[in-house]
């Protein structure tokens, strides 16, 4: 481990320098392609022929390009990625709860089927997947191999809607994160202890986070709830 007590400032400074020297045109084209292809994958388009597989291939292409650009050119600090991941996870839970709570201001906006909640959920979900992919990439020397395995397992789990595949995906991801500690090896001893306490507190908070807490079961059982979700 490094002998200095703190190196987080140097990591953020290097990230800021990389951000200022980034080729914005290529990056924004890749970012736009990734976002549009993600919408094409998740939105329920009704076409006279099946384009789902083509949308998946297109999204994986832009996903790889975006991860590679962020991982090799920007090198965002892993603590920033973890913090943003939990922030957007909390935001998504708050949006879901606010949308369907009886006393919520947003309930009127989504009380009838519409694109508001679906679009918000897709945007937040895409950001969460991006940050999680970057966390995996930062802790692995073989970035593409890890992402391919992650994508295949996630695709199988989504298509089959089987709890067994979801469980296998979670176990493999947990093992991957334990075996690849590139980010942890760059931390000082003081930073390791601080992050250990921070991760424990975050885990306690988010393990008990339930976006449907306080919402009547009859409201969740309504068809319009699941249509909007």
C-alpha positions in Angstrom: 0.0 0.0 0.0 1.2 3.6 -0.5 3.0 5.2 2.4 1.0 8.5 2.3 -2.1 8.7 4.6 -4.4 10.0 1.8 -4.2 9.8 -2.0 -7.8 10.5 -2.8 -7.0 14.1 -3.7 -4.4 13.0 -6.3 -6.9 10.6 -7.8 -9.6 13.2 -8.2 -7.1 15.8 -9.5 -6.0 13.3 -12.2 -9.6 12.6 -13.1 -10.2 16.3 -13.5 -7.2 16.7 -15.8 -8.4 13.7 -17.9 -11.9 15.2 -18.1 -10.6 18.5 -19.5 -8.5 16.8 -22.2 -11.2 14.4 -23.3 -12.3 14.4 -27.0 -15.8 15.6 -26.3 -17.2 14.9 -29.8 -16.5 11.2 -29.9 -17.5 10.8 -26.3 -20.9 12.5 -26.7 -21.6 10.4 -29.9 -20.8 7.2 -28.0 -22.8 8.4 -25.0 -25.8 9.2 -27.1 -25.6 5.9 -28.9 -25.5 4.1 -25.6 -28.5 5.9 -24.2 -30.6 5.6 -27.3 -29.8 1.9 -27.7 -30.7 1.3 -24.0 -34.1 2.8 -24.6 -34.6 0.6 -27.7 -33.8 -2.5 -25.6 -36.2 -1.7 -22.7 -39.1 0.2 -24.4 -41.9 -2.2 -25.6 -41.9 -1.5 -29.3 -44.5 -3.3 -31.3 -43.0 -4.0 -34.8 -44.0 -6.3 -37.5 -40.6 -8.1 -37.2 -38.5 -8.7 -34.1 -35.6 -6.4 -33.7 -34.9 -7.1 -30.0 -31.7 -9.1 -30.7 -30.4 -6.3 -33.0 -31.1 -3.7 -30.3 -29.1 -5.8 -27.8 -26.1 -6.1 -30.1 -26.2 -2.3 -30.8 -26.4 -1.5 -27.1 -23.6 -3.9 -26.2 -21.4 -2.2 -28.9 -22.0 1.3 -27.5 -21.8 0.0 -23.9 -18.3 -1.4 -24.6 -17.1 1.7 -26.3 -18.4 4.0 -23.5 -16.9 1.8 -20.7 -13.6 1.7 -22.6 -13.6 5.5 -23.1 -14.4 6.2 -19.4 -12.0 3.5 -18.1 -9.0 4.3 -20.2 -9.3 8.0 -20.9 -11.0 9.4 -17.8 -10.0 7.0 -15.1 -12.7 8.1 -12.6 -11.9 7.4 -8.9 -13.6 4.2 -7.8 -14.9 5.9 -4.6 -16.6 8.4 -6.9 -18.3 5.6 -8.8 -19.4 3.9 -5.7 -20.8 7.1 -4.2 -22.7 7.9 -7.4 -24.0 4.4 -7.6 -25.5 4.5 -4.1 -26.8 8.1 -4.7 -28.7 7.1 -7.9 -29.9 3.9 -6.2 -31.4 6.0 -3.4 -32.9 8.4 -5.9 -34.6 5.6 -7.8 -36.1 4.2 -4.6 -37.3 7.7 -3.6 -38.9 8.3 -7.0 -40.7 5.0 -6.9 -42.0 5.6 -3.4 -43.0 9.2 -4.1 -44.8 8.1 -7.3 -47.1 5.6 -5.5 -47.5 7.0 -2.0 -51.0 8.1 -1.3 -49.9 11.5 0.0 -47.4 12.1 -2.7 -47.4 15.2 -5.0 -46.4 12.9 -7.9 -49.3 10.5 -7.5 -51.6 12.5 -9.7 -49.0 12.6 -12.5 -48.7 8.8 -12.7 -52.2 7.8 -11.4 -53.0 6.9 -15.0 -50.8 4.8 -17.4 -48.2 7.0 -19.0 -44.5 7.3 -19.9 -43.4 9.5 -17.0 -42.5 6.8 -14.5 -41.3 4.3 -17.1 -38.9 6.9 -18.6 -37.6 8.0 -15.2 -37.0 4.4 -14.2 -35.2 3.6 -17.4 -32.9 6.6 -17.1 -32.0 5.8 -13.5 -31.5 2.1 -14.3 -29.2 2.9 -17.2 -27.1 5.1 -14.9 -26.9 2.4 -12.3 -25.8 -0.2 -14.8 -23.2 2.2 -16.2 -21.7 3.0 -12.8 -21.7 -0.7 -11.8 -20.0 -1.7 -15.0 -17.3 0.9 -14.4 -16.8 -0.4 -10.9 -16.2 -3.9 -12.3 -13.9 -2.4 -15.0 -11.8 -0.5 -12.4 -11.2 -3.7 -10.5 -10.3 -5.9 -13.4 -7.4 -6.0 -15.8 -9.5 -8.0 -18.3 -12.2 -5.4 -18.6 -14.0 -6.8 -21.7 -14.0 -10.4 -20.4 -15.7 -9.4 -17.1 -18.3 -7.3 -18.9 -19.1 -10.0 -21.4 -19.7 -12.5 -18.6 -21.8 -9.9 -16.7 -23.9 -9.1 -19.8 -24.5 -12.8 -20.7 -25.7 -13.7 -17.2 -27.8 -10.6 -17.0 -29.4 -11.2 -20.4 -30.2 -14.9 -19.4 -31.7 -13.7 -16.1 -33.9 -11.1 -17.8 -35.1 -13.3 -20.5 -35.9 -16.3 -18.3 -37.1 -14.3 -15.3 -35.7 -17.2 -13.2 -34.6 -16.6 -9.6 -31.9 -19.3 -10.0 -30.1 -17.3 -12.7 -30.4 -14.1 -10.7 -28.8 -15.9 -7.7 -25.9 -17.2 -9.9 -25.4 -13.7 -11.3 -25.1 -12.2 -7.9 -22.8 -14.9 -6.6 -20.4 -14.6 -9.6 -20.4 -10.8 -9.3 -19.6 -11.0 -5.6 -16.7 -13.4 -6.3 -15.4 -11.1 -9.1 -15.4 -8.1 -6.8 -13.6 -10.1 -4.1 -10.9 -11.5 -6.4 -10.1 -8.3 -8.2 -8.9 -5.7 -5.7 -7.0 -3.3 -8.0 -8.7 -0.3 -6.5 -8.1 -1.5 -2.9 -4.4 -2.0 -3.5 -4.1 1.6 -4.4 -5.5 2.8 -1.1 -3.5 3.7 1.9 -4.1 2.0 5.3 -6.0 5.0 6.6 -8.2 5.2 3.5 -9.0 1.4 3.8 -10.2 1.8 7.4 -12.3 4.9 6.5 -13.9 3.2 3.5 -14.5 0.0 5.5 -16.6 2.0 8.0 -18.3 3.9 5.2 -19.2 0.7 3.3 -20.6 -0.9 6.5 -22.8 2.2 7.1 -24.0 2.2 3.5 -24.7 -1.5 3.6 -26.8 -1.1 6.8 -28.8 1.8 5.2 -29.4 0.3 1.8 -30.1 -3.3 2.9 -33.2 -2.0 4.7 -34.3 0.4 2.0 -37.7 -0.5 0.7 -39.3 1.9 -1.8 -42.7 0.4 -1.2 -42.7 0.9 2.5 -45.9 2.6 3.7 -47.8 2.0 0.5 -51.0 0.0 0.8 -50.9 -3.5 -0.7 -54.1 -2.7 -2.6 -52.4 0.1 -4.5 -49.5 -2.1 -5.5 -51.9 -4.8 -6.7 -53.6 -2.4 -9.1 -52.9 -3.1 -12.8 -52.0 0.5 -13.5 -49.2 0.3 -10.9 -47.4 -2.5 -12.8 -48.2 -0.9 -16.1 -46.4 2.2 -15.1 -43.5 0.3 -13.5 
